Amino acid sequence: MALVNMCDLIYHAYENNYAVGAFDLVSLDFLEAVIDAAERCRSAIILSVAEPHFSYYDFELMLPAIEAAAKRATVPVAIQLDHGGSIETATKAINLGCNGIMLDVSDAPLAENIKSTQAMVEMAHGCGVPVVGELGYVAGMEGEGAEQHPGKASFTNPVEAKAYVERTGVDFLSVSIGTVQGRMKGRAKLDFQRLKLLNETVKVPLVIHGGSGLNESQFRKLTTHGVAKINYYTALSDAAAAAMRKQTKLNPQGSFVELKKDVKQAIGTEVERCLRIWGSAGRAAEVMTQCEAWIAVEHVIVHNVKGFNEQQVDAIMTEGRRLLSIIPGVRSVFTGQAVKQSEQYQYFWSIHLNNKKAIKSLREHPDYIRFTNHLLSSPYIENMVNIDYRETSINGLPSNQNHSVSVTDVMGRSFSNLSLS
């Protein structure tokens, strides 16, 4: 498994003056091409899904494929929601597998941006998920970029940026210094003096959107002034489209599969070029040793019931699943009944959490408190036990943190506290 904490991954780049690529995906061709390119040049990467692209694919179907690819990759990988527009979308993204969030309310007034970002950070940090905030507005010039990011660009103000980072607690800051979303007309004129001042002022890793169209010299200068993450999509889309157009000319009657046969190679070539320019190539092993594995946790509840009929038990479990499944950090909820009536415990809940930090967030969430106080505190519920488990074997990644297990009965008495290395 190579799914790692995105904060660790980006901070390694920040401290070593290179940038990690965050590549927006719109199909399995993009996903496979990006992973393959990263593995060829031994680079860490961020697999990114952008909310403005959700009309192109089913987000709930796409995320499981991305997570599966990340887990079987041989290089460090994180999964990000890009340009998330609301806390509801971000919560859903985390619950589907994202371990990084980029909030985009940069077109809002500063006070409103800060307020929205504070709420996002509180929710995401409760699940152990880092947040990219954005200050300043990166607009599009033409095509898809202009449609999704209309209006006039607004450069990031260093004084406002300092206040924004301090008040919101964001982990990374996306800045506007002259890049554009989508295709660029002519050569970009980047305000490197502004970038240098921002880096000296905010003291967190900086992020660039609108990387397509920059030259090698500009990219290298970005990384010397605190840019540790570069979001990239348009050039990949253009490479894929050019490959299909070429095949259409060569084979006008070709099938869909025939026309797209060179798409992955075209995308992969561009990804690999970027990773080498940005300085992340060849660092996978080094990065792996510095990143915490992104490890799922299971919150398990077992209990018995007396005096309730089957319909009443089903009602409790149905309502419990509804309450629990919308809590940030809850990946899934499974409820079950023992196949054999002779088993010690008849009823079972498995609450799959995205990360160990989500345990505290879960237990303190109003819906979980309501669940335990109103559904599982009945005198008809007996012999209840709660246990938190985390995965014990993560291939290729350090697993040197203690594994704490807390077992508590329904009256709150502690049976045991075990520390397993």
SULQUI-V213354 format. One record per pair of residues at least 6 apart in sequence whose C-alpha atoms are under 6 Angstrom apart, sorted by the first residue. I is the first residue (numbers start at 0). GAP is how many residues later the second one is. Records with the same first field share a line. If there is no record, write none. Layout:
I: GAP ; GAP
//
This chain:
0: 70 ; 71 ; 394
1: 69 ; 71 ; 73 ; 74 ; 75
2: 67 ; 68 ; 74 ; 75 ; 291
3: 73 ; 74 ; 288 ; 289 ; 290
4: 287 ; 289
5: 72
7: 283
12: 6 ; 215
13: 191 ; 214
16: 206 ; 207
17: 205 ; 210 ; 260 ; 261
18: 209 ; 210 ; 259
19: 25 ; 209
20: 24 ; 208 ; 209
21: 24 ; 25 ; 26 ; 208 ; 209
22: 24 ; 25 ; 208 ; 209 ; 210
23: 24 ; 25 ; 209
24: 24
28: 235
32: 231 ; 235
33: 234
36: 231 ; 235
40: 240 ; 241
41: 239 ; 240 ; 242
42: 237 ; 238 ; 239 ; 240 ; 241
43: 31 ; 32 ; 33 ; 240
44: 32
45: 31 ; 32 ; 33
46: 32
47: 31 ; 32 ; 33
48: 32 ; 33
49: 31 ; 32 ; 33
50: 32 ; 33
69: 7
74: 209
75: 212
78: 19 ; 20
79: 18 ; 20 ; 21
80: 20 ; 21
81: 20
82: 19 ; 20 ; 21
83: 18 ; 19 ; 20
84: 19
86: 33
90: 237
94: 234 ; 235 ; 236
98: 30
99: 29 ; 30
100: 30
101: 29 ; 30
102: 30
104: 8
105: 28 ; 29 ; 30 ; 31
117: 50
125: 232 ; 235
126: 202 ; 230 ; 231
127: 229
129: 41
130: 39 ; 40
131: 40 ; 41
132: 37 ; 40 ; 41
133: 39 ; 40
134: 21 ; 40
135: 18 ; 19 ; 20 ; 40
136: 16 ; 17 ; 39
137: 15 ; 38 ; 42
138: 10 ; 11 ; 13 ; 14 ; 41 ; 42
139: 6 ; 9 ; 10 ; 40 ; 41 ; 42
144: 36 ; 37
154: 21 ; 22
155: 19 ; 20
157: 40
161: 40
171: 32 ; 33 ; 34
172: 33 ; 34
173: 32 ; 33 ; 34
176: 13 ; 14
177: 11 ; 12
178: 31
179: 30
180: 29
181: 52
183: 29
195: 29
198: 27
204: 21 ; 23
205: 20 ; 21 ; 22
206: 20 ; 22 ; 23
207: 22
208: 22
210: 21
211: 23
235: 31
238: 27 ; 28
239: 23
242: 19 ; 20
243: 15 ; 16
246: 12
274: 6
294: 60
295: 57 ; 58 ; 59
296: 56 ; 58 ; 59 ; 92 ; 93
297: 53 ; 54 ; 55 ; 90 ; 91
298: 51 ; 52 ; 88 ; 89
299: 49 ; 50 ; 86 ; 87
300: 47 ; 48 ; 84 ; 85
301: 45 ; 46 ; 82 ; 83
302: 42 ; 44 ; 79 ; 80 ; 81
303: 41 ; 42 ; 43 ; 77 ; 78
304: 75 ; 76 ; 77
305: 74
322: 44
328: 24 ; 25 ; 29
329: 22 ; 23
330: 21 ; 22
331: 20
332: 17 ; 18
333: 15 ; 16
334: 13 ; 14
335: 11 ; 12
336: 9 ; 10
337: 8
383: 25 ; 26
384: 23 ; 24
385: 21 ; 22
386: 19 ; 20
387: 17
401: 18 ; 19
402: 16 ; 17
403: 14 ; 15
404: 12 ; 13
405: 11
406: 8 ; 9
407: 6 ; 7
//
